[in-house]
Amino acid sequence: MKTYDELQAWKHYLADNPRRLLLKRAHPEFLRPHFNVAWQGYTFAALGNLELLVRPCRLQVRVSRRSTQTQVQEEVARYMAAARKGAILVSPSISPGEKAVMRAAFDAHLPLIVLVENGFTPLTKPRGEQFDACAAGRLLLLAPWEHHNDHRAITVQQCQQLNLMATALCR
C-alpha cells in the first residue's frame, strides 16, 4: 500500500502533467537530449538551452572545499553579481562552495551550465525543478560520458576532468 506522501506525489504529478506537456510542445529543443554536441574540443550529451554555450560571457565557478562559511558567502555574492550582469555560470558543482553558488544562482533564475557525470538516454527528460529551468531556457546540462543505470560515486579523476572541461567551456 502506498503511503500518504507517495499518494500526494502521484496526485501532484497527475495534476502537473498538462502544464508539462504544454511546455514540452512549446520548447521541445530545450526538453529533449542532444547527442554529440562538440564544443571546445569536447563532445557532450546535452539537455537544455544550447544557446547558453554561445553567450559571450561564461564564468567558471571554482570554490575550494577548504573555504570557510564566510568565504563561501563572499564567493556566492561575487558570482551572483557577475551572473546578474550577464555572465553564464559554469560548473560541475563539486565542492560545497560551488554547490552553494550554483544553488543561489538557480534559485535567482539566472542562467547556468552544469556539467554532470552521468549521461542521458534518448528518453531522458529533466526532472523536478530542472524541468522548469530547462523549459525557460536558463539551464544547460552537459554530460561528457555515457549514461549508466547503476549508482557510481564520482572519482577524483572525473572531478578534475569536469573542472578542466568547465575551464574550456569558459574560453
CORBELTA-V334717 format. One record per backbone hydrogen bond with DSSP energy under -0.5 kcal/mol. NH is the residue of the N-H (numbers start at 1). CO is the residue of the C=O. If there is no record, write none. Layout:
<<NH/CO> <NH/CO>>
//
This chain:
<<7/3> <8/4> <9/5> <10/6> <11/7> <12/8> <13/9> <14/10> <15/11> <16/12> <17/13> <20/16> <21/17> <22/18> <23/19> <24/20> <25/21> <26/22> <27/23> <30/27> <31/27> <31/28> <33/124> <34/46> <37/44> <38/36> <39/42> <42/39> <44/37> <45/143> <46/34> <47/141> <49/139> <50/48> <52/49> <53/50> <54/51> <55/52> <58/56> <59/88> <61/90> <62/60> <67/64> <72/68> <73/69> <74/70> <75/71> <76/72> <77/73> <78/74> <79/75> <80/76> <81/77> <82/78> <83/79> <84/80> <85/81> <86/83> <87/82> <88/57> <89/87> <89/111> <90/59> <91/113> <99/95> <100/96> <101/97> <102/98> <103/99> <104/100> <105/101> <106/102> <107/103> <108/104> <109/106> <110/105> <112/138> <113/89> <114/140> <115/91> <116/142> <119/146> <124/121> <130/127> <131/127> <131/128> <132/128> <133/129> <134/130> <135/131> <136/132> <137/134> <138/133> <139/133> <140/112> <141/47> <142/114> <143/45> <144/116> <152/150> <159/155> <160/156> <161/157> <162/158> <163/159> <164/160> <165/161> <166/162> <167/163> <168/164> <169/165> <170/166> <170/167> <171/168>>
//
